[in-house]
Amino acid sequence: MKLVLYGVGGPVGEAAIGGLEPHHQLRLADIRPPDQPHPRLAEASRRADDWPMRPHRREHEFVQVDVTRPDQVLAAAEGMDAIVNLSVIRPDPVLSFRVNMLGAYNVMRAAVAHGIKRVVHTGPEVIIGGYWNDFDINVEAPPRPGTNYYLLTKYVGQEVVRSFAEHHALEVVALYFHVFQPSDAAEPMRSASPFLVSWEDTGRAFRAAVEAPPMPNRYEPFIITGTLPHGKFSAEKAHRLLGWQPQHSFPGHWQRRNPRPAPTQP
């Protein structure tokens, strides 16, 4: 398929490209041109607990797009079969609202205008804070963004996407992430979250979301996390509907390196 990926300049964009480029034709869209990578990518290449920069397998078409500009978003989606929206801003109180909510609105308008039915949307774990003391939490739990401004802007964006999906008969697959770690990191991530997934599994999730058959509902959210011993957050729905299953469970985070020997029998 021909895919347009908005907001590819960050680490999650790198993961998505890695999972999609062997199988689909990509058009990469970001406010920064390829010769001006996101600052986090340079930082990531120096940290064991972040996504290491890796070269793309092949060259891809690039278009410079500001997702707050509807004309640019519309033009970038022309001729595409599906959309992947990775765009996000966190610290800036004005831009975060414009990108996370207005950008999502512009992406969905472009999907409707071009007759693109499949949209993959990325969002934060708006269920994680409100259920931190609970277990066996699935993605159908009511969202609880709390008072965190970033989570609120992304939550409003998700509601915009859901409304478009329901009113315009689109197929939206929403992927919820929290913390990432390379599967081959030399050291475990300190204070790793029980909502943790490898970058490699992240890339596979994007492929599964793009290629998945029609969903039961117009807007279907999914928790994307490794199979971890906490049993806190469940990715069972992603396995059941997307056919995605994590390959990395990070045993080094949870198992004792030198377990106590079993007592000998008398």
Secondary structure, DSSP 8 states (H G I E B T S, - for coil): -EEEEE-TTSHHHHHHHHHHTTTSEEEEEESS-TTS--HHHHHHTT-TTS------SS--EEEE--TT-HHHHHHHTTT-SEEEE-----S-TTHHHIIIIIIHHHHHHHHHHHT--EEEEEEE-TTTGGGTT--SB-TTS----TT-HHHHHHHHHHHHHHHHHHHTT-EEEEEEE-EEE-TT-SS--TT--SSEEEHHHHHHHHHHHHH----SSSEEEEE-----TT--B--HHIIIII----S---HHHHS-SS--------
